[in-house]
């Protein structure tokens, strides 16, 4: 059984630079606009207490957003799985789906006949995020009131949120996460 945080904030990365070579996508950085978006989100969430550890996509723009929103004094666990599927076949199908649906809500991705990759990949990400939380929780006395911050990308965040908090499916399934948007559960 996975140990999961009671409260989580999922934050999509802010506006980021462009790259000509798709293989360099993970190196894209936040633009000035992206840093301002993340700072504004940090201000909106300033009433929340974040844990001293966060999970983030290993992509530079997501890591930077996590630091701005959650605090530079926090430890970030960079997870490649929060970026895109590592399995070559799942990556191919996910790329095709994203090419068609772009930033559509999770309901549209799950409605596709080839959506089984989402469950396979989502469960892997869920286990990694839970692992980050479990490592952290064993070192503190009571994390109950703190929020875990998970930073990443438009499609992966609602997928992980749904797997972590299925009782909030109605809230999660139709969310369309814009730049530096947050989903608080």
C-alpha positions in Angstrom: 0.0 0.0 0.0 1.3 3.4 -1.0 1.7 6.1 1.6 0.4 9.4 0.1 0.1 12.9 1.4 -3.2 14.1 2.6 -2.8 17.4 0.8 -1.1 18.1 -2.5 -0.7 21.1 -4.8 -0.1 20.3 -8.4 1.5 23.2 -10.4 2.1 23.3 -14.1 5.3 25.1 -15.1 5.2 28.7 -16.2 5.7 30.1 -19.7 9.0 28.9 -21.1 11.5 29.5 -23.9 11.3 27.7 -27.2 13.9 25.4 -28.7 14.4 24.4 -32.3 15.6 20.9 -31.5 12.9 18.8 -29.7 15.5 16.7 -28.1 16.5 19.7 -26.0 12.9 20.3 -24.7 13.8 19.4 -21.2 16.4 22.3 -21.1 13.8 25.0 -21.8 13.8 27.7 -19.1 11.2 30.0 -17.7 10.8 33.3 -19.5 10.4 36.5 -17.5 6.6 36.0 -18.0 6.9 32.4 -16.7 8.8 33.6 -13.6 6.2 36.3 -13.0 3.4 33.7 -13.4 5.1 31.3 -10.9 5.6 34.2 -8.4 1.9 35.2 -8.8 0.9 31.6 -8.1 3.2 31.5 -5.0 1.5 34.6 -3.7 -2.0 33.0 -4.3 -0.8 29.9 -2.4 1.1 31.8 0.3 -1.5 30.7 3.0 -0.4 27.0 2.5 2.5 25.4 4.3 4.6 23.3 2.0 6.6 20.3 3.0 10.4 20.6 2.8 10.5 18.2 -0.1 8.8 18.5 -3.4 8.5 16.3 -6.5 9.0 17.9 -9.9 9.5 16.9 -13.5 13.2 16.9 -14.2 12.6 19.5 -16.9 14.3 22.8 -16.1 11.1 24.9 -16.4 9.2 22.7 -14.0 12.1 22.6 -11.4 12.3 26.4 -11.6 8.5 26.7 -11.1 8.7 24.4 -8.1 11.4 26.5 -6.5 9.5 29.8 -7.1 6.1 28.4 -5.9 7.3 26.1 -3.1 10.4 28.0 -1.9 14.1 27.9 -2.7 14.8 26.3 0.7 13.0 23.1 -0.3 14.5 19.9 -1.6 13.3 18.9 -5.1 13.2 15.3 -6.2 13.5 15.6 -10.0 11.5 12.8 -11.6 11.9 12.0 -15.3 8.6 10.2 -15.3 6.7 13.4 -14.5 7.8 14.7 -17.9 6.8 11.9 -20.3 6.7 8.1 -20.5 10.2 6.5 -20.5 8.9 3.4 -22.3 9.5 3.9 -26.1 6.1 2.5 -27.2 4.2 4.5 -24.6 6.2 7.6 -25.5 5.2 7.1 -29.2 1.5 6.8 -28.4 1.6 9.7 -25.9 3.4 11.9 -28.4 0.7 11.1 -31.0 -2.1 11.8 -28.5 -0.5 15.1 -27.5 -0.1 16.1 -31.1 -3.8 15.6 -31.6 -5.2 16.8 -28.2 -2.5 19.2 -27.0 -3.6 20.7 -23.7 -7.0 19.2 -23.6 -8.5 17.9 -20.3 -7.8 14.4 -19.1 -11.3 13.2 -20.1 -10.3 13.6 -23.8 -7.1 11.7 -23.4 -8.8 8.9 -21.5 -11.5 8.7 -24.2 -9.0 7.6 -26.8 -8.9 3.9 -27.7 -5.1 4.0 -27.2 -5.1 5.4 -23.6 -3.8 2.3 -21.8 -0.4 3.9 -21.8 -1.8 6.5 -19.4 -2.6 3.9 -16.7 0.8 2.1 -17.1 2.7 5.3 -17.0 0.5 7.0 -14.4 1.0 4.1 -11.9 4.8 4.4 -12.4 4.7 8.1 -11.6 2.3 7.6 -8.7 4.8 5.1 -7.2 7.7 7.5 -7.6 5.8 10.5 -6.1 4.7 8.2 -3.2 8.4 7.2 -2.8 9.4 10.8 -2.4 6.7 11.4 0.2 7.5 8.2 2.1 11.2 9.0 2.3 10.3 12.4 3.6 7.6 11.4 6.1 9.8 9.0 7.9 12.0 11.9 8.9 9.3 14.1 10.4 6.8 13.8 13.2 3.5 15.1 11.7 3.2 16.2 8.0 -0.6 16.2 8.2 -1.1 20.0 7.8 1.6 20.5 5.1 1.0 20.3 1.4 3.3 18.4 -0.9 4.1 20.3 -4.1 4.3 18.4 -7.4 5.4 20.4 -10.4 5.2 19.3 -14.0 3.3 19.4 -17.2 -0.3 19.9 -18.4 -1.4 16.2 -19.0 0.8 14.4 -16.5 -0.3 16.4 -13.4 -4.1 15.7 -13.7 -3.3 12.1 -14.4 -1.2 11.7 -11.2 -3.8 13.8 -9.3 -6.5 11.4 -10.4 -4.5 8.3 -9.4 -3.6 9.9 -6.0 -7.1 11.2 -5.2 -9.8 9.3 -7.2 -12.5 10.7 -4.9 -11.8 14.1 -6.5 -12.2 12.7 -10.0 -15.0 15.1 -11.0 -12.7 18.1 -10.1 -9.7 16.6 -11.8 -11.0 15.1 -15.0 -12.0 18.4 -16.7 -9.3 20.6 -15.4 -7.3 22.4 -18.1 -4.0 23.5 -16.5 -2.7 26.7 -18.0 0.8 28.1 -17.4 1.7 28.1 -13.7 -1.9 27.0 -12.8 -2.4 25.1 -9.6 -4.7 22.3 -8.7 -5.1 22.1 -4.9 -6.3 18.9 -3.3 
